[in-house]
Amino acid sequence: MPRSHALRKGRRSIPGHVYLVTIVTRQRHAWFLDFQHAAVACRNFYTVPLSQTLAYVVMPDHVHWLLQLEGELSDVVRLYKAKVSLEVGASIWQKGFHDHTIRREKDIRQAARYLVANPLRAGLVDDISHYPYWNAAWL
């Protein structure tokens, strides 16, 4: 049984802080191998109110999202998941999400570089410029 309820213990939403969020698809199904689904996931990082997207990467079965929070983290993630599911036409997400607060300003870009390098580490591409499903505010 998933322990998504345990992920909420101690979770605090602090407006103005930066969070690295990971959201996984249900049963790790690779929804985002489909171009249309991946495009939906990418586009919706910029449609969710109360958050500012700093960087993201869409992997075949999960997403990583670096955002500056302006509201409640759970509400922001819930809205993102709902928008993507609605456009894809299916309930695609696993319950819950993982988040990590980036506490020091100097660690934000390092977190973005780590996040964007996920397709390289996963062996999906040899050069990040060949992977279309990522973005970072510092480009």
Backbone as ProteinMPNN parsed JSONL, in Angstrom:
{"seq_chain_A": "MPRSHALRKGRRSIPGHVYLVTIVTRQRHAWFLDFQHAAVACRNFYTVPLSQTLAYVVMPDHVHWLLQLEGELSDVVRLYKAKVSLEVGASIWQKGFHDHTIRREKDIRQAARYLVANPLRAGLVDDISHYPYWNAAWL", "coords_chain_A": {"N_chain_A": [[0.848, -1.184, 0.0], [0.604, 2.243, -0.881], [2.4, 4.853, 0.725], [1.594, 7.537, 0.781], [0.331, 9.273, 2.517], [2.172, 9.58, 4.542], [3.997, 11.262, 3.428], [2.99, 13.771, 3.817], [3.399, 14.464, 6.433], [4.663, 16.869, 8.541], [4.902, 18.663, 6.476], [5.144, 21.91, 5.252], [3.879, 24.872, 3.884], [5.484, 27.574, 2.626], [5.132, 30.674, 1.601], [6.974, 32.341, -0.931], [9.215, 30.793, -0.683], [11.37, 28.357, -2.287], [10.665, 25.325, -3.901], [11.451, 21.962, -4.673], [9.765, 19.7, -6.465], [8.535, 16.43, -6.944], [6.534, 14.477, -8.987], [4.797, 11.555, -9.606], [3.674, 9.265, -12.102], [0.743, 7.156, -12.139], [1.3, 3.842, -11.264], [3.742, 4.022, -12.437], [3.457, 4.347, -15.166], [4.429, 5.139, -18.463], [3.397, 7.751, -19.49], [4.349, 10.069, -20.677], [5.91, 9.507, -22.846], [4.523, 9.862, -25.071], [4.221, 12.462, -27.334], [2.163, 14.463, -27.35], [1.058, 14.239, -24.761], [3.302, 14.834, -23.187], [3.748, 17.465, -24.0], [1.472, 18.706, -22.951], [1.963, 18.371, -20.2], [4.292, 19.928, -19.937], [3.419, 22.54, -20.729], [1.534, 23.153, -18.75], [2.944, 23.748, -16.433], [3.19, 26.421, -16.395], [0.683, 27.456, -16.103], [-0.446, 27.302, -13.657], [-1.792, 28.978, -10.966], [-0.463, 30.925, -8.214], [2.145, 30.095, -8.101], [5.493, 30.209, -9.285], [7.2, 29.064, -11.957], [10.446, 27.897, -12.002], [12.153, 25.974, -13.053], [11.853, 22.877, -14.862], [11.484, 19.382, -15.63], [10.21, 16.916, -17.728], [9.88, 13.625, -17.441], [9.587, 10.23, -18.747], [7.801, 8.874, -16.926], [7.378, 10.508, -14.756], [7.528, 13.818, -13.24], [9.693, 16.575, -12.551], [9.765, 19.529, -10.713], [10.739, 22.755, -10.172], [9.875, 25.332, -8.228], [8.78, 28.602, -7.225], [6.952, 29.359, -4.481], [3.741, 30.79, -3.969], [1.451, 30.338, -2.645], [-0.419, 27.704, -1.147], [1.384, 24.733, -1.086], [0.353, 22.098, -1.498], [-2.097, 22.705, -2.723], [-1.262, 23.937, -5.097], [0.14, 21.842, -6.398], [-1.919, 19.947, -6.589], [-3.68, 21.299, -8.321], [-2.072, 21.489, -10.639], [-1.782, 18.736, -11.27], [-4.465, 18.092, -11.741], [-5.107, 19.72, -13.964], [-3.375, 18.678, -15.956], [-4.254, 15.982, -16.066], [-6.919, 16.387, -16.899], [-6.564, 17.491, -19.483], [-5.145, 15.42, -20.74], [-7.004, 13.451, -20.558], [-7.368, 11.403, -18.79], [-7.011, 9.897, -15.548], [-3.994, 10.208, -14.416], [-2.07, 10.29, -12.409], [-0.112, 9.199, -9.599], [-1.069, 9.027, -6.169], [-0.319, 11.743, -3.973], [2.904, 13.431, -3.575], [6.391, 14.235, -3.761], [8.344, 16.541, -1.97], [10.889, 19.026, -1.611], [12.32, 21.543, 0.227], [14.188, 24.246, -0.921], [16.578, 25.756, 0.731], [18.688, 27.601, 0.733], [19.691, 30.392, -1.15], [21.839, 30.116, -2.934], [21.682, 27.457, -3.627], [19.624, 27.097, -5.41], [20.039, 27.314, -8.249], [21.791, 25.199, -8.548], [20.104, 23.058, -7.897], [18.347, 23.289, -10.042], [20.071, 22.682, -12.2], [20.676, 20.013, -11.575], [18.122, 18.867, -11.76], [17.465, 19.318, -14.499], [19.353, 17.718, -15.697], [18.413, 15.156, -15.492], [17.373, 13.567, -17.761], [19.796, 12.927, -19.012], [21.173, 11.391, -17.058], [19.389, 9.288, -16.933], [19.82, 8.101, -19.312], [18.378, 8.764, -21.562], [19.08, 10.615, -23.472], [22.145, 11.788, -24.983], [22.948, 14.347, -24.986], [21.735, 17.203, -23.53], [20.487, 19.134, -25.028], [19.145, 17.741, -26.923], [16.884, 16.802, -25.78], [13.539, 17.483, -25.47], [11.767, 18.224, -23.365], [12.041, 20.131, -21.121], [12.845, 23.033, -19.164], [14.331, 26.07, -18.014], [14.515, 28.943, -15.979], [16.777, 30.462, -16.258], [17.765, 30.543, -18.797]], "CA_chain_A": [[0.0, 0.0, 0.0], [1.402, 3.453, -0.918], [2.458, 5.602, 1.982], [1.549, 8.952, 0.423], [-0.065, 10.052, 3.687], [3.374, 9.854, 5.323], [4.704, 12.373, 2.793], [2.415, 15.031, 4.279], [3.807, 14.749, 7.806], [5.652, 17.921, 8.672], [4.94, 19.521, 5.285], [4.719, 23.289, 5.469], [3.933, 25.734, 2.713], [6.009, 28.875, 3.011], [5.156, 31.553, 0.432], [8.261, 32.961, -1.214], [10.266, 29.778, -0.69], [11.51, 27.559, -3.491], [10.464, 23.908, -3.657], [11.679, 20.983, -5.72], [8.644, 18.775, -6.34], [8.509, 15.28, -7.845], [5.205, 13.893, -9.106], [4.958, 10.296, -10.33], [2.463, 8.741, -12.723], [0.175, 5.945, -11.541], [1.989, 2.595, -11.615], [4.928, 4.402, -13.238], [3.161, 4.24, -16.596], [5.203, 6.141, -19.212], [2.469, 8.615, -20.225], [4.99, 11.2, -21.352], [6.596, 9.116, -24.075], [3.661, 10.434, -26.101], [4.534, 13.883, -27.493], [1.028, 15.302, -26.944], [0.958, 14.218, -23.295], [4.46, 15.563, -22.654], [3.513, 18.89, -24.258], [0.478, 19.126, -21.964], [2.657, 18.461, -18.907], [5.201, 21.09, -19.989], [2.656, 23.784, -20.805], [0.784, 23.44, -17.529], [3.775, 24.307, -15.364], [3.054, 27.874, -16.459], [-0.724, 27.851, -15.995], [-0.907, 27.12, -12.282], [-1.633, 30.193, -10.159], [0.191, 30.873, -6.902], [3.471, 29.508, -8.223], [6.321, 30.691, -10.383], [8.06, 27.974, -12.388], [11.85, 28.246, -12.224], [12.703, 24.937, -13.928], [11.13, 21.605, -14.834], [11.79, 18.35, -16.618], [9.183, 15.888, -17.832], [10.449, 12.321, -17.749], [8.494, 9.378, -19.238], [6.819, 8.466, -15.921], [7.315, 11.448, -13.639], [7.998, 15.175, -13.514], [10.375, 17.332, -11.499], [9.328, 20.916, -10.864], [11.349, 23.715, -9.258], [8.945, 26.463, -8.249], [8.703, 29.52, -6.096], [5.582, 29.23, -4.008], [3.013, 31.993, -3.558], [0.242, 29.886, -1.95], [-0.258, 26.418, -0.462], [2.034, 23.787, -1.978], [-0.564, 21.009, -1.849], [-3.088, 23.231, -3.666], [-0.575, 24.175, -6.37], [0.403, 20.54, -7.02], [-3.222, 19.354, -6.916], [-4.185, 21.985, -9.505], [-1.258, 21.05, -11.773], [-2.156, 17.359, -11.6], [-5.824, 18.105, -12.291], [-5.066, 20.309, -15.305], [-2.745, 17.726, -16.868], [-5.166, 14.842, -16.227], [-8.068, 16.817, -17.683], [-6.168, 17.623, -20.888], [-4.771, 14.094, -21.26], [-8.247, 12.688, -20.643], [-7.29, 10.234, -17.906], [-6.421, 10.122, -14.229], [-2.685, 9.614, -14.686], [-1.086, 10.496, -11.347], [-0.065, 8.504, -8.317], [-1.439, 9.923, -5.072], [0.766, 12.4, -3.265], [4.068, 13.948, -4.272], [7.546, 14.443, -2.883], [8.841, 17.909, -2.089], [12.085, 19.396, -0.857], [12.494, 22.991, 0.267], [15.542, 24.748, -1.174], [16.691, 26.737, 1.806], [19.697, 28.637, 0.479], [19.624, 30.991, -2.488], [22.892, 29.582, -3.81], [21.358, 26.08, -4.003], [18.517, 27.053, -6.368], [20.553, 26.981, -9.584], [22.345, 23.844, -8.475], [18.947, 22.163, -7.966], [17.853, 23.351, -11.421], [21.004, 21.922, -13.04], [20.481, 18.604, -11.26], [16.814, 18.506, -12.293], [17.527, 19.31, -15.961], [20.253, 16.642, -16.128], [17.764, 13.855, -15.327], [17.362, 12.749, -18.982], [21.158, 12.436, -19.254], [21.43, 10.315, -16.098], [18.507, 8.162, -17.254], [20.242, 7.537, -20.589], [17.411, 9.063, -22.616], [19.822, 11.374, -24.482], [23.556, 12.027, -24.667], [23.12, 15.795, -24.959], [20.461, 17.727, -23.036], [19.837, 19.93, -26.079], [18.351, 16.819, -27.73], [15.697, 16.417, -25.012], [12.672, 18.659, -25.616], [10.782, 18.44, -22.314], [12.59, 20.787, -19.943], [13.094, 24.461, -19.281], [14.86, 26.708, -16.8], [14.359, 30.398, -16.046], [18.069, 31.121, -16.465], [18.182, 30.438, -20.208]], "C_chain_A": [[0.892, 1.246, 0.0], [1.333, 4.187, 0.42], [2.441, 7.103, 1.713], [1.138, 9.825, 1.606], [1.147, 10.421, 4.54], [4.165, 11.021, 4.726], [4.21, 13.723, 3.305], [2.862, 15.409, 5.687], [4.89, 15.814, 7.812], [5.738, 18.853, 7.476], [4.39, 20.892, 5.642], [4.849, 24.042, 4.168], [4.381, 27.112, 3.168], [6.081, 29.748, 1.76], [6.507, 32.255, 0.3], [9.407, 31.968, -1.253], [10.238, 28.986, -1.998], [11.432, 26.084, -3.111], [10.839, 23.112, -4.895], [10.648, 19.881, -5.497], [8.808, 17.656, -7.368], [7.114, 14.675, -7.79], [5.325, 12.691, -10.036], [3.618, 9.861, -10.925], [2.026, 7.449, -12.028], [0.848, 4.708, -12.135], [3.183, 2.832, -12.546], [4.707, 4.203, -14.737], [3.83, 5.404, -17.331], [4.292, 6.991, -20.112], [3.2, 9.611, -21.113], [5.962, 10.783, -22.449], [5.809, 9.625, -25.282], [3.895, 11.948, -26.157], [3.409, 14.78, -26.99], [0.898, 15.367, -25.423], [2.103, 14.999, -22.658], [4.283, 17.064, -22.85], [2.501, 19.466, -23.267], [1.149, 19.323, -20.605], [3.565, 19.685, -18.864], [4.419, 22.4, -19.908], [2.025, 24.146, -19.47], [1.635, 23.865, -16.342], [3.597, 25.82, -15.288], [1.618, 28.355, -16.327], [-1.251, 27.789, -14.569], [-0.7, 28.411, -11.497], [-0.932, 29.903, -8.837], [1.516, 30.126, -6.931], [4.186, 30.164, -9.396], [7.282, 29.566, -10.738], [9.459, 28.501, -12.667], [12.515, 27.249, -13.169], [11.801, 23.711, -13.822], [11.768, 20.655, -15.819], [10.667, 17.327, -16.549], [9.874, 14.612, -18.3], [9.299, 11.402, -18.209], [7.416, 9.062, -18.201], [6.774, 9.356, -14.68], [7.772, 12.829, -14.1], [8.742, 15.698, -12.293], [10.083, 18.795, -11.77], [9.986, 21.755, -9.773], [10.506, 24.972, -9.335], [9.113, 27.343, -7.025], [7.239, 29.614, -5.724], [5.002, 30.584, -3.604], [1.739, 31.631, -2.797], [0.532, 28.628, -1.164], [0.305, 25.393, -1.447], [1.089, 22.671, -2.417], [-1.613, 21.471, -2.857], [-2.475, 23.42, -5.051], [-0.359, 22.846, -7.099], [-0.908, 19.88, -7.432], [-3.79, 19.981, -8.189], [-3.392, 21.582, -10.75], [-1.682, 19.648, -12.222], [-3.539, 17.304, -12.248], [-5.835, 18.646, -13.719], [-4.477, 19.325, -16.317], [-3.677, 16.54, -17.12], [-6.357, 15.206, -17.105], [-7.716, 16.9, -19.169], [-5.766, 16.285, -21.513], [-6.017, 13.227, -21.422], [-8.248, 11.432, -19.799], [-6.712, 10.663, -16.571], [-5.055, 9.443, -14.225], [-1.733, 9.597, -13.503], [-1.236, 9.543, -10.176], [-0.502, 9.506, -7.253], [-0.189, 10.524, -4.446], [1.849, 12.934, -4.185], [5.193, 14.085, -3.26], [7.997, 15.888, -3.07], [10.062, 18.103, -1.198], [12.206, 20.912, -0.924], [13.95, 23.323, 0.003], [15.73, 25.925, -0.232], [17.659, 27.875, 1.521], [19.626, 29.1, -0.973], [20.635, 30.373, -3.441], [22.603, 28.156, -4.28], [20.273, 25.979, -5.075], [19.01, 26.66, -7.757], [21.158, 25.591, -9.624], [21.217, 22.811, -8.569], [18.385, 22.134, -9.392], [18.759, 22.553, -12.354], [20.829, 20.417, -12.822], [19.186, 18.088, -11.895], [16.882, 18.346, -13.817], [18.409, 18.17, -16.485], [19.627, 15.249, -15.998], [17.725, 13.024, -16.603], [18.744, 12.193, -19.343], [21.454, 11.248, -18.35], [20.595, 9.077, -16.398], [18.872, 7.513, -18.586], [19.262, 7.782, -21.729], [18.054, 9.82, -23.778], [21.275, 11.484, -24.033], [23.861, 13.513, -24.525], [21.765, 16.393, -24.579], [19.755, 18.574, -24.085], [18.986, 19.055, -27.007], [17.085, 16.343, -27.009], [14.755, 17.617, -24.96], [11.828, 19.047, -24.409], [11.391, 18.995, -21.028], [12.702, 22.267, -20.218], [13.639, 24.955, -17.948], [14.825, 28.222, -17.011], [15.66, 31.115, -16.41], [18.569, 31.032, -17.885], [18.097, 31.771, -20.896]], "O_chain_A": [[1.838, 1.319, 0.785], [0.331, 4.133, 1.133], [3.184, 7.857, 2.34], [1.546, 10.983, 1.694], [1.148, 11.465, 5.191], [4.916, 11.691, 5.435], [4.937, 14.714, 3.233], [2.715, 16.562, 6.09], [5.92, 15.663, 7.155], [6.575, 19.755, 7.466], [3.325, 21.021, 6.246], [5.822, 23.869, 3.434], [3.728, 27.742, 4.0], [6.988, 29.585, 0.945], [7.096, 32.699, 1.285], [10.467, 32.271, -1.802], [9.234, 28.95, -2.709], [12.043, 25.646, -2.137], [10.579, 23.533, -6.022], [10.658, 19.211, -4.464], [9.174, 17.904, -8.517], [6.579, 14.395, -6.717], [5.888, 12.796, -11.125], [2.563, 10.065, -10.323], [2.832, 6.749, -11.416], [0.946, 4.559, -13.353], [3.571, 1.963, -13.327], [5.647, 3.927, -15.482], [3.792, 6.538, -16.854], [4.404, 6.952, -21.337], [2.713, 9.956, -22.19], [6.746, 11.6, -22.931], [6.357, 9.795, -26.371], [3.779, 12.633, -25.141], [3.665, 15.753, -26.281], [0.655, 16.436, -24.865], [1.894, 15.74, -21.698], [4.628, 17.85, -21.968], [2.663, 20.594, -22.8], [0.923, 20.334, -19.939], [3.599, 20.398, -17.861], [4.739, 23.267, -19.095], [1.984, 25.319, -19.099], [1.089, 24.305, -15.33], [3.827, 26.427, -14.242], [1.363, 29.555, -16.43], [-2.387, 28.186, -14.309], [0.427, 28.89, -11.37], [-0.834, 28.752, -8.412], [1.958, 29.589, -5.916], [3.565, 30.608, -10.362], [8.093, 29.158, -9.906], [9.643, 29.426, -13.458], [13.346, 27.632, -13.992], [11.086, 23.527, -12.837], [12.497, 21.064, -16.723], [10.231, 16.924, -15.471], [10.386, 14.541, -19.417], [8.136, 11.779, -18.065], [6.238, 8.989, -18.548], [6.187, 8.978, -13.666], [8.323, 12.992, -15.189], [8.459, 15.315, -11.158], [10.145, 19.25, -12.913], [9.805, 21.487, -8.585], [10.427, 25.608, -10.385], [9.525, 26.898, -5.954], [6.391, 29.917, -6.564], [5.675, 31.408, -2.984], [1.019, 32.523, -2.348], [1.606, 28.492, -0.577], [-0.248, 25.211, -2.531], [1.039, 22.34, -3.602], [-1.981, 20.712, -3.753], [-3.102, 23.097, -6.06], [-0.646, 22.742, -8.292], [-0.994, 19.311, -8.52], [-4.324, 19.273, -9.042], [-3.982, 21.356, -11.806], [-1.912, 19.409, -13.407], [-3.752, 16.551, -13.198], [-6.503, 18.086, -14.588], [-5.018, 19.159, -17.41], [-3.866, 16.138, -18.268], [-6.761, 14.419, -17.961], [-8.479, 16.435, -20.016], [-6.024, 16.052, -22.693], [-6.08, 12.376, -22.309], [-9.021, 10.507, -20.045], [-6.009, 11.669, -16.479], [-4.97, 8.227, -14.048], [-0.685, 8.955, -13.573], [-2.341, 9.138, -9.815], [-0.32, 10.711, -7.427], [0.864, 9.889, -4.397], [1.727, 12.893, -5.409], [4.965, 14.054, -2.051], [8.029, 16.396, -4.191], [10.233, 17.433, -0.18], [12.195, 21.494, -2.009], [14.845, 22.753, 0.626], [15.099, 26.969, -0.396], [17.473, 28.989, 2.012], [19.516, 28.292, -1.895], [20.333, 30.133, -4.61], [23.219, 27.692, -5.24], [20.025, 24.892, -5.598], [18.446, 25.757, -8.376], [21.047, 24.888, -10.629], [21.366, 21.796, -9.251], [17.993, 21.077, -9.887], [18.266, 21.821, -13.212], [20.835, 19.642, -13.779], [19.161, 17.011, -12.491], [16.407, 17.348, -14.358], [18.215, 17.713, -17.611], [20.261, 14.259, -16.363], [18.03, 11.833, -16.532], [18.846, 11.108, -19.915], [21.931, 10.214, -18.817], [21.03, 7.952, -16.152], [18.299, 6.487, -18.953], [19.306, 7.091, -22.747], [17.628, 9.687, -24.926], [21.592, 11.297, -22.858], [24.911, 13.891, -24.003], [20.761, 16.118, -25.236], [18.533, 18.716, -24.033], [18.193, 19.576, -27.792], [16.306, 15.571, -27.567], [15.139, 18.671, -24.453], [11.219, 20.117, -24.423], [11.263, 18.386, -19.966], [12.659, 22.702, -21.368], [13.435, 24.338, -16.902], [15.082, 28.707, -18.114], [15.626, 32.272, -16.829], [19.707, 31.415, -18.155], [18.408, 31.873, -22.083]]}, "name": "protein", "num_of_chains": 1, "seq": "MPRSHALRKGRRSIPGHVYLVTIVTRQRHAWFLDFQHAAVACRNFYTVPLSQTLAYVVMPDHVHWLLQLEGELSDVVRLYKAKVSLEVGASIWQKGFHDHTIRREKDIRQAARYLVANPLRAGLVDDISHYPYWNAAWL"}
